[in-house]
Amino acid sequence: MSEVRTFFRFCPACGKRFHIKLLGKKLEEERTEKTEVRRDTGVFRTGTGYGMFATPPVIVEEKVPLTIRLEDFRYSYKCKHCGHVWTEMHEEEENV
């Protein structure tokens, strides 16, 4: 990791809201998942009519394949107040 980021969070040891340093970010697992999602392609009117005799619109849907890349990262943090160091797991996803 090229930079150390500092931001405000609550420390799990002292419970105070002080500066927390992000010490590191490590990739633990990377995987891809494939799924299909429904997407509307358009709304079409079928016929004519007015009032209660009007025909409802037709919504056309299609299934689109979608690939998602999931990455699990282990973040290491350090509290500037008490010096406590801990790690947390975070999952990031990206549509490919």
N, C-alpha and C positions, 0 to 999 in steps of 0.2 A: 504494500500500500504506500503510495507516494506522499500522502499528507496525513496529518493527525488532525481530525476535526474536533472542535469543542462546541458543546451545546448544553442546554439546561435539561436535566432530568432529575428524578428522585433516586437517591442511592438506596439500595435494598438493605444496607447495613446500618447507616446512621439515620436514614429517612429524611434527610435534609435535601432541599432543592438547591444544589450547587452546580458548578461547572462539572460536566462529565466529559472525559476525554475518550474518544474512540481510538483504542490502541491498535486494533487490527481487524481485518475482515478476511476470513478463510473460507474457501469453497469446500463444502462437505460432500455434496451430492448434486449431480446434474442429470436430469431425465427429460424426456419428451413424452407428451401425451397427445394422442390423436382422437378427435371427436368430430361430430357433425352438429352444426347449428342451423336452425331454420332462419331464413332471411326472406323478407317480403320483396318481391320483384316488381310489384305494381298493383294498382287498384283499377279494375275495369268495370264499366257499366254494361250490363247486358240487356239491351232493349230500351224501350221508352215507357213513359207512364208518368202520371202526376198524382200527388196525394197518396191515398192508401193503395192505389193500384200500381205504384212504382215498384220496379224490381230492385232488390238490394244489390249493392256493388259486390263484385267478386274479388277477393284478395288472393293473389297467386303467390305461393311460397315455394321455395326450393331449399334443399339441404345442401349446405356448403361445407366441405371438409375444412377443419381447422386444426393446426398443429400448434401446441403450446409448449414452450421450453420452460421448465421449472428448475430453479437453482436454490439449494439450501445453503445459507451462509452462516457461519459462526462469528459473531461480533464480540470483541473483547473491549470492556469498558473499565475506566478507573475514575473513582471519585476524587476530586481535588481537595475535598474537605477532610476526609478520614483516610484516604489512600486505599480503600477497599477495591479489589479487582474482581470482576465477574464476567461471565459470558452469557450470551443469549443467541438463540437460533431464530433466523428470519428467512422467509421464503419469498423469492422474487419470481414473477412470471412475465413472460414476453411472448407475444403472438408472432409466430414465424411465418 
